[in-house]
Every structure is written in structure tokens, then in C-alpha cells.
Amino acid sequence: MIKTMSFAMLHFSVAFTIAYLFTGSILVGGLMALIEPACNTVVFYFHERAWQRHQHAQDMPSAIEPDEHEWAYAA
């Protein structure tokens, strides 16, 4: 949990610093430090779901693809 919190603080700090350097506004920097990580959290959730679906599909052999040696098993 400490690692997660330290990463969050680092992320907020980077988002604030970049927005502040580009705009010169503490308000914009503060808003970006809140909005950007929140958006990333939502996007990451959907990315993880898609990635798990992709991994699951790779782990399971497809029933649609025929075995190239299927002819040898026919009796």
C-alpha cells in the first residue's frame, strides 16, 4: 500500500509540474494533477480487462481452428 501511495504522489506531482510549466497557472496545474490521474485510472481499468481477455484467449485453444493432423485421427 505504501508503494501505491508513493506512486500516486509521484504521478500527481509530475502531472502538476508539467501542466504548471506549460501554462504557468497553479490552478491549471492543480486541476490537471487531479483530472489526468483520474482519467488514467479509468482507462487502466478497461485496459486491464481487455488484457485479461486477450491472455485468456491465448491460454485456451480455439475450438474453431481445426487440428492440422485431424485426418490422421479419423478411423
N, CA, C and O atoms as a GROMACS GRO file, in nm:
protein
  300
    1MET      N    1   0.083  -0.119   0.000
    1MET     CA    2   0.000   0.000   0.000
    1MET      C    3   0.088   0.126   0.000
    1MET      O    4   0.053   0.226  -0.063
    2ILE      N    5   0.200   0.120   0.070
    2ILE     CA    6   0.289   0.235   0.074
    2ILE      C    7   0.345   0.263  -0.065
    2ILE      O    8   0.356   0.379  -0.106
    3LYS      N    9   0.380   0.157  -0.138
    3LYS     CA   10   0.432   0.175  -0.274
    3LYS      C   11   0.326   0.239  -0.363
    3LYS      O   12   0.357   0.328  -0.442
    4THR      N   13   0.201   0.195  -0.351
    4THR     CA   14   0.092   0.252  -0.431
    4THR      C   15   0.072   0.400  -0.400
    4THR      O   16   0.055   0.481  -0.490
    5MET      N   17   0.075   0.433  -0.272
    5MET     CA   18   0.057   0.573  -0.233
    5MET      C   19   0.175   0.660  -0.281
    5MET      O   20   0.154   0.773  -0.326
    6SER      N   21   0.296   0.607  -0.272
    6SER     CA   22   0.411   0.686  -0.318
    6SER      C   23   0.405   0.706  -0.469
    6SER      O   24   0.442   0.811  -0.519
    7PHE      N   25   0.359   0.603  -0.542
    7PHE     CA   26   0.344   0.617  -0.686
    7PHE      C   27   0.237   0.720  -0.720
    7PHE      O   28   0.253   0.799  -0.813
    8ALA      N   29   0.127   0.718  -0.646
    8ALA     CA   30   0.020   0.816  -0.669
    8ALA      C   31   0.071   0.958  -0.647
    8ALA      O   32   0.043   1.048  -0.726
    9MET      N   33   0.146   0.979  -0.540
    9MET     CA   34   0.201   1.112  -0.512
    9MET      C   35   0.299   1.154  -0.623
    9MET      O   36   0.301   1.270  -0.664
   10LEU      N   37   0.379   1.060  -0.669
   10LEU     CA   38   0.471   1.089  -0.778
   10LEU      C   39   0.394   1.127  -0.905
   10LEU      O   40   0.430   1.222  -0.974
   11HIS      N   41   0.289   1.052  -0.934
   11HIS     CA   42   0.207   1.078  -1.053
   11HIS      C   43   0.141   1.216  -1.044
   11HIS      O   44   0.146   1.293  -1.140
   12PHE      N   45   0.082   1.248  -0.930
   12PHE     CA   46   0.020   1.379  -0.912
   12PHE      C   47   0.123   1.490  -0.927
   12PHE      O   48   0.096   1.593  -0.989
   13SER      N   49   0.241   1.470  -0.870
   13SER     CA   50   0.347   1.571  -0.877
   13SER      C   51   0.392   1.595  -1.020
   13SER      O   52   0.411   1.710  -1.061
   14VAL      N   53   0.411   1.488  -1.095
   14VAL     CA   54   0.453   1.502  -1.235
   14VAL      C   55   0.345   1.572  -1.316
   14VAL      O   56   0.375   1.662  -1.394
   15ALA      N   57   0.218   1.531  -1.299
   15ALA     CA   58   0.108   1.593  -1.374
   15ALA      C   59   0.100   1.742  -1.341
   15ALA      O   60   0.083   1.824  -1.431
   16PHE      N   61   0.111   1.778  -1.214
   16PHE     CA   62   0.106   1.918  -1.174
   16PHE      C   63   0.223   1.996  -1.234
   16PHE      O   64   0.204   2.104  -1.290
   17THR      N   65   0.342   1.943  -1.222
   17THR     CA   66   0.462   2.013  -1.269
   17THR      C   67   0.457   2.038  -1.418
   17THR      O   68   0.488   2.148  -1.464
   18ILE      N   69   0.420   1.938  -1.495
   18ILE     CA   70   0.415   1.954  -1.641
   18ILE      C   71   0.308   2.056  -1.679
   18ILE      O   72   0.334   2.144  -1.762
   19ALA      N   73   0.190   2.046  -1.621
   19ALA     CA   74   0.083   2.141  -1.654
   19ALA      C   75   0.122   2.282  -1.612
   19ALA      O   76   0.094   2.378  -1.684
   20TYR      N   77   0.185   2.295  -1.497
   20TYR     CA   78   0.227   2.427  -1.449
   20TYR      C   79   0.335   2.486  -1.541
   20TYR      O   80   0.331   2.605  -1.574
   21LEU      N   81   0.431   2.404  -1.582
   21LEU     CA   82   0.538   2.453  -1.670
   21LEU      C   83   0.482   2.496  -1.807
   21LEU      O   84   0.531   2.593  -1.866
   22PHE      N   85   0.382   2.425  -1.857
   22PHE     CA   86   0.324   2.461  -1.986
   22PHE      C   87   0.234   2.584  -1.978
   22PHE      O   88   0.229   2.664  -2.073
   23THR      N   89   0.163   2.600  -1.867
   23THR     CA   90   0.064   2.708  -1.860
   23THR      C   91   0.104   2.823  -1.768
   23THR      O   92   0.059   2.936  -1.786
   24GLY      N   93   0.188   2.795  -1.670
   24GLY     CA   94   0.223   2.897  -1.572
   24GLY      C   95   0.114   2.923  -1.470
   24GLY      O   96   0.121   3.019  -1.394
   25SER      N   97   0.014   2.839  -1.470
   25SER     CA   98  -0.100   2.856  -1.381
   25SER      C   99  -0.104   2.747  -1.275
   25SER      O  100  -0.102   2.628  -1.307
   26ILE      N  101  -0.109   2.789  -1.148
   26ILE     CA  102  -0.121   2.692  -1.039
   26ILE      C  103  -0.258   2.624  -1.045
   26ILE      O  104  -0.269   2.505  -1.016
   27LEU      N  105  -0.361   2.700  -1.082
   27LEU     CA  106  -0.495   2.643  -1.091
   27LEU      C  107  -0.500   2.532  -1.197
   27LEU      O  108  -0.550   2.423  -1.171
   28VAL      N  109  -0.449   2.561  -1.316
   28VAL     CA  110  -0.449   2.460  -1.423
   28VAL      C  111  -0.363   2.341  -1.382
   28VAL      O  112  -0.401   2.226  -1.404
   29GLY      N  113  -0.247   2.368  -1.321
   29GLY     CA  114  -0.162   2.260  -1.274
   29GLY      C  115  -0.233   2.172  -1.173
   29GLY      O  116  -0.223   2.049  -1.179
   30GLY      N  117  -0.304   2.235  -1.080
   30GLY     CA  118  -0.379   2.159  -0.980
   30GLY      C  119  -0.492   2.078  -1.040
   30GLY      O  120  -0.513   1.963  -1.002
   31LEU      N  121  -0.563   2.137  -1.134
   31LEU     CA  122  -0.672   2.064  -1.199
   31LEU      C  123  -0.618   1.945  -1.279
   31LEU      O  124  -0.674   1.836  -1.275
   32MET      N  125  -0.510   1.968  -1.350
   32MET     CA  126  -0.451   1.858  -1.427
   32MET      C  127  -0.398   1.748  -1.336
   32MET      O  128  -0.406   1.630  -1.370
   33ALA      N  129  -0.346   1.786  -1.220
   33ALA     CA  130  -0.295   1.687  -1.126
   33ALA      C  131  -0.408   1.600  -1.071
   33ALA      O  132  -0.384   1.488  -1.027
   34LEU      N  133  -0.530   1.651  -1.074
   34LEU     CA  134  -0.645   1.572  -1.029
   34LEU      C  135  -0.713   1.498  -1.143
   34LEU      O  136  -0.748   1.381  -1.130
   35ILE      N  137  -0.731   1.567  -1.255
   35ILE     CA  138  -0.807   1.510  -1.367
   35ILE      C  139  -0.729   1.402  -1.441
   35ILE      O  140  -0.783   1.294  -1.467
   36GLU      N  141  -0.605   1.429  -1.475
   36GLU     CA  142  -0.527   1.334  -1.556
   36GLU      C  143  -0.510   1.199  -1.487
   36GLU      O  144  -0.535   1.097  -1.551
   37PRO      N  145  -0.469   1.193  -1.360
   37PRO     CA  146  -0.460   1.062  -1.296
   37PRO      C  147  -0.595   0.992  -1.283
   37PRO      O  148  -0.603   0.869  -1.292
   38ALA      N  149  -0.701   1.067  -1.261
   38ALA     CA  150  -0.834   1.006  -1.252
   38ALA      C  151  -0.872   0.943  -1.386
   38ALA      O  152  -0.926   0.832  -1.389
   39CYS      N  153  -0.846   1.012  -1.495
   39CYS     CA  154  -0.874   0.957  -1.628
   39CYS      C  155  -0.789   0.834  -1.655
   39CYS      O  156  -0.837   0.735  -1.710
   40ASN      N  157  -0.662   0.841  -1.617
   40ASN     CA  158  -0.573   0.726  -1.635
   40ASN      C  159  -0.621   0.606  -1.557
   40ASN      O  160  -0.608   0.493  -1.604
   41THR      N  161  -0.677   0.626  -1.440
   41THR     CA  162  -0.728   0.517  -1.359
   41THR      C  163  -0.842   0.445  -1.431
   41THR      O  164  -0.847   0.322  -1.432
   42VAL      N  165  -0.933   0.521  -1.490
   42VAL     CA  166  -1.046   0.463  -1.563
   42VAL      C  167  -0.996   0.389  -1.686
   42VAL      O  168  -1.038   0.276  -1.713
   43VAL      N  169  -0.907   0.452  -1.761
   43VAL     CA  170  -0.853   0.389  -1.882
   43VAL      C  171  -0.777   0.262  -1.846
   43VAL      O  172  -0.787   0.161  -1.916
   44PHE      N  173  -0.700   0.266  -1.736
   44PHE     CA  174  -0.624   0.149  -1.694
   44PHE      C  175  -0.716   0.032  -1.660
   44PHE      O  176  -0.684  -0.082  -1.690
   45TYR      N  177  -0.831   0.061  -1.599
   45TYR     CA  178  -0.927  -0.044  -1.566
   45TYR      C  179  -0.971  -0.119  -1.692
   45TYR      O  180  -0.972  -0.242  -1.696
   46PHE      N  181  -1.008  -0.043  -1.795
   46PHE     CA  182  -1.053  -0.106  -1.919
   46PHE      C  183  -0.937  -0.174  -1.991
   46PHE      O  184  -0.956  -0.278  -2.055
   47HIS      N  185  -0.819  -0.118  -1.982
   47HIS     CA  186  -0.701  -0.181  -2.041
   47HIS      C  187  -0.675  -0.317  -1.975
   47HIS      O  188  -0.646  -0.414  -2.045
   48GLU      N  189  -0.685  -0.324  -1.844
   48GLU     CA  190  -0.664  -0.449  -1.773
   48GLU      C  191  -0.768  -0.554  -1.812
   48GLU      O  192  -0.735  -0.671  -1.830
   49ARG      N  193  -0.892  -0.512  -1.825
   49ARG     CA  194  -0.998  -0.606  -1.867
   49ARG      C  195  -0.970  -0.661  -2.005
   49ARG      O  196  -0.983  -0.781  -2.028
   50ALA      N  197  -0.932  -0.573  -2.098
   50ALA     CA  198  -0.901  -0.617  -2.235
   50ALA      C  199  -0.778  -0.708  -2.234
   50ALA      O  200  -0.774  -0.807  -2.307
   51TRP      N  201  -0.679  -0.674  -2.154
   51TRP     CA  202  -0.557  -0.754  -2.149
   51TRP      C  203  -0.587  -0.893  -2.092
   51TRP      O  204  -0.535  -0.993  -2.143
   52GLN      N  205  -0.669  -0.900  -1.989
   52GLN     CA  206  -0.705  -1.031  -1.932
   52GLN      C  207  -0.782  -1.114  -2.033
   52GLN      O  208  -0.762  -1.235  -2.042
   53ARG      N  209  -0.871  -1.051  -2.109
   53ARG     CA  210  -0.947  -1.122  -2.212
   53ARG      C  211  -0.852  -1.175  -2.318
   53ARG      O  212  -0.867  -1.288  -2.364
   54HIS      N  213  -0.754  -1.094  -2.356
   54HIS     CA  214  -0.654  -1.134  -2.456
   54HIS      C  215  -0.571  -1.253  -2.403
   54HIS      O  216  -0.549  -1.350  -2.476
   55GLN      N  217  -0.526  -1.244  -2.278
   55GLN     CA  218  -0.447  -1.352  -2.218
   55GLN      C  219  -0.529  -1.480  -2.208
   55GLN      O  220  -0.479  -1.589  -2.234
   56HIS      N  221  -0.655  -1.466  -2.171
   56HIS     CA  222  -0.743  -1.582  -2.157
   56HIS      C  223  -0.761  -1.650  -2.293
   56HIS      O  224  -0.762  -1.773  -2.302
   57ALA      N  225  -0.776  -1.571  -2.398
   57ALA     CA  226  -0.795  -1.626  -2.533
   57ALA      C  227  -0.669  -1.699  -2.579
   57ALA      O  228  -0.679  -1.799  -2.649
   58GLN      N  229  -0.552  -1.650  -2.541
   58GLN     CA  230  -0.428  -1.716  -2.579
   58GLN      C  231  -0.407  -1.846  -2.502
   58GLN      O  232  -0.347  -1.940  -2.554
   59ASP      N  233  -0.455  -1.852  -2.378
   59ASP     CA  234  -0.436  -1.970  -2.295
   59ASP      C  235  -0.525  -2.086  -2.336
   59ASP      O  236  -0.490  -2.202  -2.315
   60MET      N  237  -0.639  -2.054  -2.396
   60MET     CA  238  -0.733  -2.160  -2.435
   60MET      C  239  -0.720  -2.188  -2.584
   60MET      O  240  -0.723  -2.095  -2.665
   61PRO      N  241  -0.705  -2.315  -2.622
   61PRO     CA  242  -0.703  -2.346  -2.766
   61PRO      C  243  -0.839  -2.320  -2.827
   61PRO      O  244  -0.943  -2.348  -2.766
   62SER      N  245  -0.838  -2.269  -2.945
   62SER     CA  246  -0.963  -2.235  -3.012
   62SER      C  247  -1.031  -2.359  -3.066
   62SER      O  248  -0.967  -2.444  -3.128
   63ALA      N  249  -1.160  -2.370  -3.042
   63ALA     CA  250  -1.237  -2.483  -3.094
   63ALA      C  251  -1.267  -2.465  -3.242
   63ALA      O  252  -1.305  -2.560  -3.310
   64ILE      N  253  -1.251  -2.344  -3.291
   64ILE     CA  254  -1.282  -2.315  -3.432
   64ILE      C  255  -1.168  -2.360  -3.523
   64ILE      O  256  -1.194  -2.407  -3.634
   65GLU      N  257  -1.046  -2.347  -3.479
   65GLU     CA  258  -0.931  -2.384  -3.561
   65GLU      C  259  -0.916  -2.536  -3.562
   65GLU      O  260  -0.902  -2.597  -3.456
   66PRO      N  261  -0.918  -2.596  -3.680
   66PRO     CA  262  -0.904  -2.742  -3.686
   66PRO      C  263  -0.759  -2.783  -3.660
   66PRO      O  264  -0.665  -2.709  -3.689
   67ASP      N  265  -0.743  -2.902  -3.608
   67ASP     CA  266  -0.611  -2.959  -3.588
   67ASP      C  267  -0.557  -2.996  -3.726
   67ASP      O  268  -0.627  -3.061  -3.803
   68GLU      N  269  -0.434  -2.956  -3.757
   68GLU     CA  270  -0.380  -2.982  -3.891
   68GLU      C  271  -0.358  -3.131  -3.914
   68GLU      O  272  -0.344  -3.173  -4.029
   69HIS      N  273  -0.353  -3.212  -3.809
   69HIS     CA  274  -0.333  -3.356  -3.823
   69HIS      C  275  -0.462  -3.432  -3.794
   69HIS      O  276  -0.458  -3.552  -3.764
   70GLU      N  277  -0.575  -3.364  -3.803
   70GLU     CA  278  -0.704  -3.426  -3.772
   70GLU      C  279  -0.731  -3.547  -3.861
   70GLU      O  280  -0.792  -3.644  -3.816
   71TRP      N  281  -0.687  -3.543  -3.984
   71TRP     CA  282  -0.710  -3.652  -4.079
   71TRP      C  283  -0.647  -3.783  -4.028
   71TRP      O  284  -0.698  -3.891  -4.058
   72ALA      N  285  -0.536  -3.773  -3.952
   72ALA     CA  286  -0.466  -3.891  -3.906
   72ALA      C  287  -0.542  -3.961  -3.792
   72ALA      O  288  -0.521  -4.080  -3.768
   73TYR      N  289  -0.628  -3.888  -3.723
   73TYR     CA  290  -0.700  -3.947  -3.610
   73TYR      C  291  -0.831  -4.014  -3.653
   73TYR      O  292  -0.889  -4.091  -3.577
   74ALA      N  293  -0.877  -3.985  -3.774
   74ALA     CA  294  -1.004  -4.041  -3.820
   74ALA      C  295  -0.988  -4.191  -3.839
   74ALA      O  296  -0.890  -4.237  -3.897
   75ALA      N  297  -1.083  -4.265  -3.790
   75ALA     CA  298  -1.074  -4.411  -3.803
   75ALA      C  299  -1.203  -4.466  -3.854
   75ALA      O  300  -1.215  -4.588  -3.872
   0.00000   0.00000   0.00000
